[in-house]
Amino acid sequence: MNWTDFAGWSRRFADWTADYHRSLRTRPVRAQVAPGRILNALPDAPPELAEEMEKIFADFETIVLPGMTHWQHPRFFAYFPANASPPSILAEQLVTAMAAQCMLWQTSPAATEMETKMMDWLRQAVGLPGTFTGVIQDSASTATLAAVLTMREKALGWDGNKAGLSGQKRLRVYASNEVHTSIDRAIWISGIGADNLVRIPVKGPHRAMDAEALRAAIKADLAAGHLPAGIIACTGGTGVGASDDVASVVAVARDHGLYVHLDAAWAGAAMIVPEFRDLWAGVEGVDSMVFNPHKWMGAQFDCSAHFVRDPEDLVRTLAIRPEYLKTHGHDGVVNYSEWSIPLGRRFRALKLWFMIRSYGLEELRQRIRNHVAWSGRLAERLRAEPDFEITSEPILSLFSFRHAPAGATDLDTLNQRLVDAINDDGRIYLTQTLLDGAKVIRFQVGQFDCTEDDVAYAFDVITEIARNLEPQ
Ligand SMILES: *Cc1c(COP(=O)(O)O)cnc(C)c1O
């Protein structure tokens, strides 16, 4: 393909993009295909000869599109959102056009300096003090792994990378059961081991770690000769939005010199709204915090904002400087690959710059305020229905509920059948979770183009499908 043909196709795809987004309400949210359908529609061997783009694009529409779950659908109420605001998509088009490898300052100074500035804009936007600096990671999972490695190295006196863990005391890390599975994986990968992730019981409506139980667990580990390394707290857990009392976690950590990482992957975006910041009160005391602008905020995936109080700890853990990566004569520049696990880096800050300028913080805040208000109204409507109960109160825009008609015995099976029937219907998309062992249905409002009517429509779909469920 030459660049003239490229320009024509690129214009066609731009039109397709806008049409696609405008048509989303007419499409089923979750893909309605059986397993194997796309695999079997694709040829077994690669073509030996060139094919026309016209044909490739036609196959995209007939083979690929039906196999897509539409994450940008305004009635996507499952998981958490993965919003791609239009200005962030446009910025990504420019980024892919230039396709730079932004691992070092000199491999694209604009990418590094834009990243420094955008992380500071985000810091101000969520109300973190100026003592924090940050880096854009590819995912919250990577940021959490980087934080766990940092707490490991700090606890080992910076010797773990060199000497390994054999012969060391058992490192111990503390978290509740409400944290995301990315924490488990960080513990596995860092060599700390799942047996040394100490689960602290939760209490209260926010399902927060019990600070006294946390303190007791650390003391017991010290008495047993173990080496406490850090605490992982969460604001807005994935199941039902569990949020630790960050201030009390930080207080315990201070007493024992432990590193604190806060996972606010989803909820962090809502902290651009000052009245929601009570949820993470005490955040200024953590050592490390991650939130994903690629979830609720609207920056196209991937874009994970990782803030640290002392970047030296992170760089001391992760920086590696072979001769070919040394940039002689540029002392004082930041090389963000020293702050992250992969060497290669995309230019992720540009979409933040486009998005934040194009809406202004006030419009981004209003969207989140709306989502929280609409979700709260839906929870009230479901609560008022005799056959439904609210199983966890809204935390920001997330709550859970279940269908509990009089006389029903196996509510877990009934609610799984309800979720499956809703998603097979396709007008809305929901997911289930386990809450104290019981199956409940999650509902979160957060898609960028969602309206109050879409949320009200969800009420109609849920109650209609529940009424029509075949008896067990
Ligand atoms: C989504 C999510 C993650 C994982 O985020 P990735 O960027 O996909 O790694 C971690 N923690 C919480 C609370 C999340 O909601």
The ligand as an ORCA input file, in Angstrom:
! r2SCAN-3c Opt
* xyz 0 1
  C      -9.255     -2.883     36.415
  C      -8.609     -3.021     37.717
  C      -7.297     -3.484     37.820
  C      -6.509     -3.982     36.635
  O      -6.250     -2.971     35.747
  P      -5.348     -3.227     34.458
  O      -4.991     -1.850     34.013
  O      -6.205     -3.960     33.492
  O      -4.173     -4.026     34.876
  C      -6.719     -3.530     39.064
  N      -7.396     -3.134     40.156
  C      -8.667     -2.699     40.107
  C      -9.363     -2.263     41.352
  C      -9.312     -2.625     38.873
  O     -10.565     -2.178     38.812
*
